[in-house]
């Protein structure tokens, strides 16, 4: 996910996307532990997407308070 895409989302959509990514991260960790993970780069990509969404959500929250 690009930052531009995330910035156009509403806070509710960001929360939904964040929960979806966290579920995917859990599943990827489970696959890695059982030796079934095929796309190892996806772990890094999901982790960065989670950080990106959290950052944008915090920016939006700070913008409302200011």
C-alpha positions in Angstrom: 0.0 0.0 0.0 1.3 3.4 -0.9 1.2 6.3 1.6 -0.9 8.3 -0.9 -3.6 5.6 -0.8 -3.6 5.5 3.0 -3.9 9.3 3.2 -7.2 9.3 1.3 -8.8 6.9 3.7 -11.0 7.9 6.6 -9.9 7.0 10.2 -12.4 4.1 10.2 -11.0 2.7 7.0 -7.5 3.0 8.4 -8.6 1.0 11.5 -10.1 -1.7 9.3 -7.0 -1.9 7.1 -4.8 -2.0 10.2 -6.8 -4.9 11.7 -6.7 -6.8 8.3 -2.9 -6.3 8.1 -2.4 -7.5 11.7 -4.4 -10.7 11.0 -2.3 -11.2 7.9 0.9 -10.7 9.9 -0.2 -13.3 12.4 -1.0 -15.8 9.7 2.4 -15.1 8.1 4.2 -15.7 11.4 2.3 -18.9 11.9 3.2 -20.0 8.4 6.9 -19.2 9.0 6.9 -21.2 12.2 5.4 -24.3 10.5 7.7 -23.9 7.5 4.9 -23.2 5.0 5.8 -19.6 4.2 6.6 -19.1 0.5 6.8 -15.4 0.1 9.2 -14.3 2.8 9.3 -10.7 1.6 5.6 -10.3 2.4 6.5 -10.3 6.1 8.6 -7.2 5.7 6.0 -5.6 3.5 3.1 -6.1 5.9 5.2 -4.9 8.8 6.0 -1.7 7.0 2.4 -1.2 5.8 1.3 -1.5 9.5 3.8 1.2 10.5 2.7 3.4 7.6 -0.9 3.2 8.5 -0.2 3.8 12.2 1.9 6.9 11.3 -0.8 8.3 9.0 -3.5 7.7 11.6 -1.5 9.5 14.2 -1.0 12.4 11.9 -4.7 12.7 11.2 -5.5 12.5 14.9 -2.9 15.2 15.7 -4.4 17.3 12.9 -7.8 17.2 14.5 -6.5 18.2 17.9 -4.5 21.1 16.7 
